[in-house]
C-alpha cells in the first residue's frame, strides 16, 4: 500500500511513488534480480532497481549500459 507521503517499502527500502496514489494498493513483481515492476490496476507504472533506488518508466532502461569511449 502507498503511504500518505507517497512511498512504498520493499525490503526495508523506501521508494517514492506518488502522493496521488496515497492509500492505494499497488502491485510489485520481481522481473529480474533486484529489478521490480510496480503496477496499479492494469497499468505498469515503472521499474525500480532496489540497489540504486532508481525508478524508471516502462520504456526507459533501469540499468543503462555504459557506452564505450571513442
Backbone atoms as SQL, in Angstrom:
CREATE TABLE atoms (id INTEGER PRIMARY KEY, chain TEXT, resi INTEGER, resn TEXT, atom TEXT, x REAL, y REAL, z REAL);
INSERT INTO atoms VALUES
  (1, 'A', 1, 'UNK', 'N', 0.844, -1.175, 0.000),
  (2, 'A', 1, 'UNK', 'CA', 0.000, 0.000, 0.000),
  (3, 'A', 1, 'UNK', 'C', 0.892, 1.241, 0.000),
  (4, 'A', 2, 'UNK', 'N', 0.483, 2.250, -0.749),
  (5, 'A', 2, 'UNK', 'CA', 1.237, 3.506, -0.825),
  (6, 'A', 2, 'UNK', 'C', 0.899, 4.333, 0.419),
  (7, 'A', 3, 'UNK', 'N', 1.916, 4.836, 1.080),
  (8, 'A', 3, 'UNK', 'CA', 1.711, 5.622, 2.297),
  (9, 'A', 3, 'UNK', 'C', 1.151, 7.001, 1.971),
  (10, 'A', 4, 'UNK', 'N', 0.760, 7.735, 2.999),
  (11, 'A', 4, 'UNK', 'CA', 0.211, 9.087, 2.816),
  (12, 'A', 4, 'UNK', 'C', 1.224, 10.033, 2.180),
  (13, 'A', 5, 'UNK', 'N', 2.510, 9.758, 2.389),
  (14, 'A', 5, 'UNK', 'CA', 3.535, 10.614, 1.779),
  (15, 'A', 5, 'UNK', 'C', 3.965, 10.101, 0.401),
  (16, 'A', 6, 'UNK', 'N', 3.298, 9.065, -0.133),
  (17, 'A', 6, 'UNK', 'CA', 3.549, 8.618, -1.485),
  (18, 'A', 6, 'UNK', 'C', 4.656, 7.599, -1.656),
  (19, 'A', 7, 'UNK', 'N', 4.948, 6.823, -0.614),
  (20, 'A', 7, 'UNK', 'CA', 6.038, 5.849, -0.677),
  (21, 'A', 7, 'UNK', 'C', 5.527, 4.426, -0.540),
  (22, 'A', 8, 'UNK', 'N', 6.338, 3.488, -1.041),
  (23, 'A', 8, 'UNK', 'CA', 6.147, 2.082, -0.732),
  (24, 'A', 8, 'UNK', 'C', 7.438, 1.580, -0.108),
  (25, 'A', 9, 'UNK', 'N', 7.334, 0.540, 0.691),
  (26, 'A', 9, 'UNK', 'CA', 8.512, -0.033, 1.337),
  (27, 'A', 9, 'UNK', 'C', 8.715, -1.447, 0.829),
  (28, 'A', 10, 'UNK', 'N', 9.904, -1.712, 0.295),
  (29, 'A', 10, 'UNK', 'CA', 10.272, -3.035, -0.202),
  (30, 'A', 10, 'UNK', 'C', 11.616, -3.391, 0.410),
  (31, 'A', 11, 'UNK', 'N', 11.677, -4.497, 1.113),
  (32, 'A', 11, 'UNK', 'CA', 12.925, -4.973, 1.713),
  (33, 'A', 11, 'UNK', 'C', 13.639, -3.867, 2.504),
  (34, 'A', 12, 'UNK', 'N', 12.891, -3.185, 3.343),
  (35, 'A', 12, 'UNK', 'CA', 13.409, -2.115, 4.210),
  (36, 'A', 12, 'UNK', 'C', 13.937, -0.906, 3.449),
  (37, 'A', 13, 'UNK', 'N', 13.531, -0.751, 2.212),
  (38, 'A', 13, 'UNK', 'CA', 13.909, 0.423, 1.429),
  (39, 'A', 13, 'UNK', 'C', 12.647, 1.189, 1.093),
  (40, 'A', 14, 'UNK', 'N', 12.708, 2.506, 1.219),
  (41, 'A', 14, 'UNK', 'CA', 11.565, 3.359, 0.916),
  (42, 'A', 14, 'UNK', 'C', 11.717, 3.918, -0.496),
  (43, 'A', 15, 'UNK', 'N', 10.698, 3.688, -1.306),
  (44, 'A', 15, 'UNK', 'CA', 10.706, 4.136, -2.690),
  (45, 'A', 15, 'UNK', 'C', 9.571, 5.130, -2.883),
  (46, 'A', 16, 'UNK', 'N', 9.898, 6.313, -3.375),
  (47, 'A', 16, 'UNK', 'CA', 8.870, 7.322, -3.651),
  (48, 'A', 16, 'UNK', 'C', 8.115, 6.956, -4.913),
  (49, 'A', 17, 'UNK', 'N', 6.796, 6.908, -4.815),
  (50, 'A', 17, 'UNK', 'CA', 5.941, 6.623, -5.966),
  (51, 'A', 17, 'UNK', 'C', 5.214, 7.903, -6.351),
  (52, 'A', 18, 'UNK', 'N', 4.178, 8.269, -5.600),
  (53, 'A', 18, 'UNK', 'CA', 3.430, 9.494, -5.849),
  (54, 'A', 18, 'UNK', 'C', 2.398, 9.667, -4.742),
  (55, 'A', 19, 'UNK', 'N', 2.213, 10.899, -4.311),
  (56, 'A', 19, 'UNK', 'CA', 1.171, 11.155, -3.304),
  (57, 'A', 19, 'UNK', 'C', -0.218, 11.004, -3.912),
  (58, 'A', 20, 'UNK', 'N', -0.315, 11.030, -5.233),
  (59, 'A', 20, 'UNK', 'CA', -1.604, 10.829, -5.903),
  (60, 'A', 20, 'UNK', 'C', -2.151, 9.437, -5.584),
  (61, 'A', 21, 'UNK', 'N', -1.264, 8.466, -5.383),
  (62, 'A', 21, 'UNK', 'CA', -1.681, 7.097, -5.096),
  (63, 'A', 21, 'UNK', 'C', -1.727, 6.791, -3.599),
  (64, 'A', 22, 'UNK', 'N', -1.674, 7.793, -2.751),
  (65, 'A', 22, 'UNK', 'CA', -1.692, 7.585, -1.302),
  (66, 'A', 22, 'UNK', 'C', -2.914, 6.769, -0.900),
  (67, 'A', 23, 'UNK', 'N', -2.675, 5.717, -0.121),
  (68, 'A', 23, 'UNK', 'CA', -3.751, 4.858, 0.360),
  (69, 'A', 23, 'UNK', 'C', -4.172, 3.774, -0.621),
  (70, 'A', 24, 'UNK', 'N', -3.613, 3.763, -1.804),
  (71, 'A', 24, 'UNK', 'CA', -3.967, 2.767, -2.819),
  (72, 'A', 24, 'UNK', 'C', -3.003, 1.577, -2.762),
  (73, 'A', 25, 'UNK', 'N', -3.519, 0.434, -3.135),
  (74, 'A', 25, 'UNK', 'CA', -2.676, -0.751, -3.223),
  (75, 'A', 25, 'UNK', 'C', -2.066, -0.820, -4.627),
  (76, 'A', 26, 'UNK', 'N', -0.765, -1.044, -4.676),
  (77, 'A', 26, 'UNK', 'CA', -0.074, -1.229, -5.947),
  (78, 'A', 26, 'UNK', 'C', 0.526, -2.627, -5.944),
  (79, 'A', 27, 'UNK', 'N', 0.711, -3.163, -7.128),
  (80, 'A', 27, 'UNK', 'CA', 1.337, -4.472, -7.250),
  (81, 'A', 27, 'UNK', 'C', 2.816, -4.318, -7.522),
  (82, 'A', 28, 'UNK', 'N', 3.598, -5.196, -6.936),
  (83, 'A', 28, 'UNK', 'CA', 5.037, -5.216, -7.218),
  (84, 'A', 28, 'UNK', 'C', 5.416, -6.646, -7.573),
  (85, 'A', 29, 'UNK', 'N', 6.254, -6.778, -8.584),
  (86, 'A', 29, 'UNK', 'CA', 6.657, -8.101, -9.042),
  (87, 'A', 29, 'UNK', 'C', 8.111, -8.043, -9.483),
  (88, 'A', 30, 'UNK', 'N', 8.906, -8.997, -9.017),
  (89, 'A', 30, 'UNK', 'CA', 10.316, -9.034, -9.405),
  (90, 'A', 30, 'UNK', 'C', 10.421, -9.611, -10.815),
  (91, 'A', 31, 'UNK', 'N', 11.002, -8.839, -11.732),
  (92, 'A', 31, 'UNK', 'CA', 11.145, -9.273, -13.118),
  (93, 'A', 31, 'UNK', 'C', 12.576, -9.678, -13.453),
  (94, 'A', 32, 'UNK', 'N', 13.524, -9.271, -12.637),
  (95, 'A', 32, 'UNK', 'CA', 14.926, -9.634, -12.791),
  (96, 'A', 32, 'UNK', 'C', 15.533, -9.507, -11.403),
  (97, 'A', 33, 'UNK', 'N', 16.745, -9.956, -11.223),
  (98, 'A', 33, 'UNK', 'CA', 17.359, -9.898, -9.901),
  (99, 'A', 33, 'UNK', 'C', 17.513, -8.452, -9.447),
  (100, 'A', 34, 'UNK', 'N', 16.763, -8.066, -8.429),
  (101, 'A', 34, 'UNK', 'CA', 16.814, -6.714, -7.895),
  (102, 'A', 34, 'UNK', 'C', 16.002, -5.698, -8.673),
  (103, 'A', 35, 'UNK', 'N', 15.346, -6.117, -9.749),
  (104, 'A', 35, 'UNK', 'CA', 14.524, -5.217, -10.558),
  (105, 'A', 35, 'UNK', 'C', 13.056, -5.582, -10.345),
  (106, 'A', 36, 'UNK', 'N', 12.274, -4.620, -9.935),
  (107, 'A', 36, 'UNK', 'CA', 10.855, -4.833, -9.645),
  (108, 'A', 36, 'UNK', 'C', 10.012, -3.932, -10.534),
  (109, 'A', 37, 'UNK', 'N', 8.854, -4.429, -10.948),
  (110, 'A', 37, 'UNK', 'CA', 7.911, -3.619, -11.709),
  (111, 'A', 37, 'UNK', 'C', 6.759, -3.265, -10.778),
  (112, 'A', 38, 'UNK', 'N', 6.347, -2.001, -10.824),
  (113, 'A', 38, 'UNK', 'CA', 5.252, -1.503, -9.996),
  (114, 'A', 38, 'UNK', 'C', 4.046, -1.276, -10.897),
  (115, 'A', 39, 'UNK', 'N', 2.906, -1.850, -10.505),
  (116, 'A', 39, 'UNK', 'CA', 1.690, -1.746, -11.310),
  (117, 'A', 39, 'UNK', 'C', 0.544, -1.222, -10.460),
  (118, 'A', 40, 'UNK', 'N', -0.351, -0.494, -11.118),
  (119, 'A', 40, 'UNK', 'CA', -1.586, -0.033, -10.487),
  (120, 'A', 40, 'UNK', 'C', -2.717, -0.391, -11.434),
  (121, 'A', 41, 'UNK', 'N', -3.659, -1.183, -10.946),
  (122, 'A', 41, 'UNK', 'CA', -4.743, -1.734, -11.757),
  (123, 'A', 41, 'UNK', 'C', -4.124, -2.496, -12.930),
  (124, 'A', 42, 'UNK', 'N', -4.397, -2.106, -14.163),
  (125, 'A', 42, 'UNK', 'CA', -3.840, -2.804, -15.324),
  (126, 'A', 42, 'UNK', 'C', -2.680, -2.035, -15.950),
  (127, 'A', 43, 'UNK', 'N', -2.142, -1.062, -15.243),
  (128, 'A', 43, 'UNK', 'CA', -1.103, -0.198, -15.805),
  (129, 'A', 43, 'UNK', 'C', 0.230, -0.411, -15.100),
  (130, 'A', 44, 'UNK', 'N', 1.290, -0.580, -15.882),
  (131, 'A', 44, 'UNK', 'CA', 2.635, -0.661, -15.321),
  (132, 'A', 44, 'UNK', 'C', 3.146, 0.760, -15.127),
  (133, 'A', 45, 'UNK', 'N', 3.439, 1.110, -13.883),
  (134, 'A', 45, 'UNK', 'CA', 3.898, 2.463, -13.572),
  (135, 'A', 45, 'UNK', 'C', 5.385, 2.636, -13.848),
  (136, 'A', 46, 'UNK', 'N', 6.155, 1.593, -13.654),
  (137, 'A', 46, 'UNK', 'CA', 7.587, 1.685, -13.903),
  (138, 'A', 46, 'UNK', 'C', 8.350, 0.586, -13.206),
  (139, 'A', 47, 'UNK', 'N', 9.653, 0.594, -13.408),
  (140, 'A', 47, 'UNK', 'CA', 10.562, -0.380, -12.815),
  (141, 'A', 47, 'UNK', 'C', 11.386, 0.301, -11.733),
  (142, 'A', 48, 'UNK', 'N', 11.811, -0.491, -10.755),
  (143, 'A', 48, 'UNK', 'CA', 12.643, 0.034, -9.671),
  (144, 'A', 48, 'UNK', 'C', 13.838, -0.897, -9.496),
  (145, 'A', 49, 'UNK', 'N', 15.023, -0.309, -9.432),
  (146, 'A', 49, 'UNK', 'CA', 16.246, -1.029, -9.095),
  (147, 'A', 49, 'UNK', 'C', 16.450, -0.831, -7.600),
  (148, 'A', 50, 'UNK', 'N', 16.296, -1.884, -6.813),
  (149, 'A', 50, 'UNK', 'CA', 16.375, -1.744, -5.362),
  (150, 'A', 50, 'UNK', 'C', 17.755, -1.346, -4.866),
  (151, 'A', 51, 'UNK', 'N', 18.811, -1.757, -5.561),
  (152, 'A', 51, 'UNK', 'CA', 20.156, -1.393, -5.118),
  (153, 'A', 51, 'UNK', 'C', 20.388, 0.106, -5.248),
  (154, 'A', 52, 'UNK', 'N', 19.939, 0.691, -6.341),
  (155, 'A', 52, 'UNK', 'CA', 20.163, 2.110, -6.602),
  (156, 'A', 52, 'UNK', 'C', 18.980, 2.974, -6.197),
  (157, 'A', 53, 'UNK', 'N', 17.840, 2.341, -5.858),
  (158, 'A', 53, 'UNK', 'CA', 16.583, 3.065, -5.609),
  (159, 'A', 53, 'UNK', 'C', 16.259, 3.939, -6.812),
  (160, 'A', 54, 'UNK', 'N', 16.470, 3.381, -7.986),
  (161, 'A', 54, 'UNK', 'CA', 16.359, 4.120, -9.231),
  (162, 'A', 54, 'UNK', 'C', 15.050, 3.780, -9.932),
  (163, 'A', 55, 'UNK', 'N', 14.063, 4.682, -9.914),
  (164, 'A', 55, 'UNK', 'CA', 12.837, 4.396, -10.659),
  (165, 'A', 55, 'UNK', 'C', 13.014, 4.712, -12.139),
  (166, 'A', 56, 'UNK', 'N', 12.298, 3.986, -12.988),
  (167, 'A', 56, 'UNK', 'CA', 12.334, 4.226, -14.433),
  (168, 'A', 56, 'UNK', 'C', 10.958, 3.936, -15.009),
  (169, 'A', 57, 'UNK', 'N', 10.587, 4.647, -16.045),
  (170, 'A', 57, 'UNK', 'CA', 9.315, 4.399, -16.700),
  (171, 'A', 57, 'UNK', 'C', 9.414, 3.109, -17.513),
  (172, 'A', 58, 'UNK', 'N', 8.284, 2.498, -17.900),
  (173, 'A', 58, 'UNK', 'CA', 8.352, 1.223, -18.609),
  (174, 'A', 58, 'UNK', 'C', 9.195, 1.229, -19.873),
  (175, 'A', 59, 'UNK', 'N', 9.277, 2.311, -20.626),
  (176, 'A', 59, 'UNK', 'CA', 10.076, 2.340, -21.845),
  (177, 'A', 59, 'UNK', 'C', 11.532, 2.698, -21.633),
  (178, 'A', 60, 'UNK', 'N', 11.888, 3.098, -20.429),
  (179, 'A', 60, 'UNK', 'CA', 13.235, 3.572, -20.110),
  (180, 'A', 60, 'UNK', 'C', 14.023, 2.440, -19.443),
  (181, 'A', 61, 'UNK', 'N', 15.305, 2.247, -19.792),
  (182, 'A', 61, 'UNK', 'CA', 16.078, 1.185, -19.141),
  (183, 'A', 61, 'UNK', 'C', 16.343, 1.515, -17.680),
  (184, 'A', 62, 'UNK', 'N', 16.303, 0.491, -16.823),
  (185, 'A', 62, 'UNK', 'CA', 16.563, 0.684, -15.401),
  (186, 'A', 62, 'UNK', 'C', 18.047, 0.816, -15.146),
  (187, 'A', 63, 'UNK', 'N', 18.812, -0.037, -15.791),
  (188, 'A', 63, 'UNK', 'CA', 20.268, -0.003, -15.668),
  (189, 'A', 63, 'UNK', 'C', 20.852, 0.327, -17.039),
  (190, 'A', 64, 'UNK', 'N', 21.051, 1.603, -17.341),
  (191, 'A', 64, 'UNK', 'CA', 21.584, 1.941, -18.661),
  (192, 'A', 64, 'UNK', 'C', 22.976, 1.368, -18.849),
  (193, 'A', 65, 'UNK', 'N', 23.197, 0.839, -20.019),
  (194, 'A', 65, 'UNK', 'CA', 24.508, 0.263, -20.343),
  (195, 'A', 65, 'UNK', 'C', 25.502, 1.391, -20.602),
  (196, 'A', 66, 'UNK', 'N', 26.732, 1.166, -20.230),
  (197, 'A', 66, 'UNK', 'CA', 27.787, 2.135, -20.489),
  (198, 'A', 66, 'UNK', 'C', 28.229, 2.020, -21.937),
  (199, 'A', 67, 'UNK', 'N', 28.355, 3.137, -22.582),
  (200, 'A', 67, 'UNK', 'CA', 28.814, 3.130, -23.965),
  (201, 'A', 67, 'UNK', 'C', 30.329, 3.228, -23.997),
  (202, 'A', 68, 'UNK', 'N', 30.981, 2.513, -24.907),
  (203, 'A', 68, 'UNK', 'CA', 32.441, 2.601, -24.982),
  (204, 'A', 68, 'UNK', 'C', 32.878, 3.992, -25.427),
  (205, 'A', 69, 'UNK', 'N', 34.018, 4.418, -24.902),
  (206, 'A', 69, 'UNK', 'CA', 34.552, 5.723, -25.282),
  (207, 'A', 69, 'UNK', 'C', 35.179, 5.619, -26.664),
  (208, 'A', 70, 'UNK', 'N', 34.989, 6.648, -27.488),
  (209, 'A', 70, 'UNK', 'CA', 35.561, 6.577, -28.836),
  (210, 'A', 70, 'UNK', 'C', 36.862, 7.339, -28.920);
